[in-house]
Amino acid sequence: MLKLNLFENGVDSINHGVKHFAESDYKQAILSVYQGVELLLKESLRRISPELIYTDKKPVHTGSHTVDYKELLNRLRECDLTDDDKADQLKFLRIERNNIQHYEVHLSKEDAEWILGKALNYICVFSSEKLGVEIEDQVSDADWKKIEELVFSYEERDKKAKSRMGDDTPYGKEGSSYTELECPYCLNETILVNLDSKVDEADCYFCHQKATVLECPRCGTKYAIMKEDKAEKQDSPCDACFEREMGR
């Protein structure tokens, strides 16, 4: 009989995800790693109080529903287990998981590699800092090597993207002003735009997706959105202005 506690279940799912990637099953690799990350995040709440992983925060009973991803992140913030910046780093994984489950699947090896590498980099640090457990100690040497390779691949791709951005930024050029925007697809700050010129679209140096660039009608800040969201968000404020208005 298979019996795994919450933490063991999370590590097992991550391990399966890494194996699926090695077998070129990129779809299942992302789904498994997503599940593993979510389980380890819930484990951090369970260690504070078991009821925190359940929707109604009541004593566990048969049929109890665990929190969805959005509420999970809210409770992690409330318990000081993460902050907004770190929580936002995981949005890309949820986006990819939802795309796989609800839309057509278009995954190259390179795409799956950076998605998994970024997620694994995050959860390995989280497990070490918040759970006091090194993922390296929970998997075989062979599987840890695969995890390291995925994380290294992501970090190298990020460095190359930043290097290309530096090469394309004309520092010292009189009358020009460039800024980096967060890509709505990979959530890396790897979109480069010239503030002195009107820009409607820009390519991400990291994931190579083409994003729509808008200007906030409240503060004038430029920000990037997915091309498919252009009609819906054409006249919308940036996230900072939206949060300020909601907080009034």
N, C-alpha and C positions, 0 to 999 in steps of 0.2 A: 504494500500500500504506500502510495506517495503521500508524504506529509511534510509541508513546508510552512514555516511561519511567514509573516508579512515580509520581513527583510529578505529571507531566503527566496521567497517567491519572486521578489523584485530582481534580485541578482540572477536568478534562473532565467527570467524573461530576457534580461540584458544579454546573458550568455547565448541564449537561443538566437537573439537578433544578430549577434556577431557571427554566429555559425551560418545563418541564412545569407548574410552578406557574402561570406566566403563561397557560398554555393550559387551566387548570382541571383538569389531570390530577394531582390531589393525591396519589393513591396512588404513581404513578411518581416524583413529585417527592421524596417522602420516601425511597423506596428508592434513588434515585440519589444523593441527598445523603448518606444513610447510607454507601453504598459509597465515596463520595468522601472522607468523613471517615476511614473505616477505612484507606483507601489512604494518606492523608497521615500518619496515625499510624504506619503501617508504614514509611513513608519515613524518619521520624525514627529508627527503630531501624536501618534499613538503612545509614544514614549512620554509625552507630557500628560496626556489623558486619553484613554482608549475611546471615550465618547466623541472626541474631536473629529474622528474620521467619519462619523455618521451624520447624515443630513439633519436629523432632529436633535442631535446632541444628548440623546437619552440613553439609558442603559441598553446594552446590546440585547436584541431579541431576534428570533427567527424572522427573516425577511427584511431586516434593517437595510436601508439603502445608504451606501457611502456617498460622500460629497462628490459633486461633479468637479471638473477641472477648475472652473472659475472660482467656486467657493473654496476649493482646496488652496489656491493661491492666496485668497483673502485671509484664510485662517493661518497660513504660514506667515503672512505679514503681521497679523495680530499677535502671534507668538514670537515675533522677532526672529523667525527662522530664515527670513529672506527680506529683501527690500525691493522697491519697485524696479530698480535697474536690473537686478539679478532675476527677478520674476519675469520681466519682459524678455529675457534671453531665451525663455522656453516657448514663447508664442509661436516661433517658426515651426517647432516640432509638432505642435497641436494643429497648425495650419496644414502641414504636410500629411499628418494622420487623417485629418478630415477630408482632404482632397482624395486620398486613397479610398476612404470608406464611402464617399458620396459622389465622386466624379470620375472622369476618365483618368487612367494612370499613365503618366509619361515620365519614367525615371531612367536616367542614364546611370552608369556606374559612378561617374564623377559627381552627379547630384546626390546620389545616395551616400557617397563617401563623405562629403562635407556635412550633410545633414546629421549623419550618425556621429561623425567626429566631433561636431559642436555639442551635440547632446551628451555624448560620453564624457567630454571634457568637463561639462557642467556638473554632471551627477557624480563623477569621481571626486571632484573638489567638495561638493555638498556632503557626500558620505563621509569624507575625512573630517570636515569641519563641524558638521552638525550631528552626525551619528557616531563619530569616533571610530569608524571602521574603514579600512582601506579596501577598496574593491579588488586590488591586486591580490590580497590575501584570501579572497573568496573564490577565485577562479584558478584554473590550471595555468601553468606557465605559457603553454601554447596559446590559450585564449587571451591571456593578458597581453601577449605580444601582438595579437590582432587588434586589441583595443588601443594599444599604444600606437600602432601604425595608423589607425583611423584618426586618432587625436592629432598625431604629428602631421598627417596629410591636411587636416583642417587648418592647423596653425601655419603651415607653410603656404597654403593657398591665401590665407589672410595677409601674411607678410608680403606676398607677391602683389596682391591687390593694392595694399597701402603703398608699396614701392612704385607701382604704375601711376597711382594717383599723384604721388610726389613728383614724378617725372612730368606729368601733364599739368601741374600747377605752376603757372609762370610767376614765381615769387619775384618781387621787385619790378614787375611790369607796371609802369605808371598807368593809373586809371582803371586797374582791374582789381576785382575782389572776389575771391573764391571761397566757398564753404562746403563742408561735407554734410550730407543728409543721410538719415537712416533709411536703408532700403526696406520697403514694406514686405518684401518676399523673404529675404534671409535675415533681416533685422541687424545687419552690420552697417556701420556708418561708412559706406563705400560707394556713395553716389556723390559725384563732384559737379557743382554748378557754379556758373559765373553770376554773381549777384548784379552785375552791371548790364546784363543782357536778358532779354525775355526768353525763357526756356520753358517749353511745354512738356518735353520728355527728356529723359536721361538714362543712360545705361549704368547698371551696377557693375563695379569693377570686380566684385567677388562672385556673384551668382550669374551675372550677365543678363539678368532680366531687364526689360525696358519698363521704367516706371513713369507715371505722370507726375509732373511737378506743378504744384499749386502755390499760390500766395495767400496767406491768411488775410481775410478781409478786416480782421480786428487789429493785428499788430504788424502786418506786413511781412512776417517771417515766411520763408519758402519751406515747403515740406513735400515729401514724396508719398504717393499713394499707388495702389495697384491700378493698372490701366482700366480694369473692368469696373472699378469703383468711381470713375471720373464723373459720370452723370449724377451719381448720388451725392458726391462730396464736393461738387464744383464750387459752391459758395459757402462751404462749411469752415468754421474756424480751426486753427491748429489744435493739437491735443492740449497744449498748455492753456490756451484761451478757453477751450471747452471746459477744462477742469476748474478753472477760476470761476467761470459762470455757474457751473453746477454747485460750487461751494458757497455761493452767495445765499 
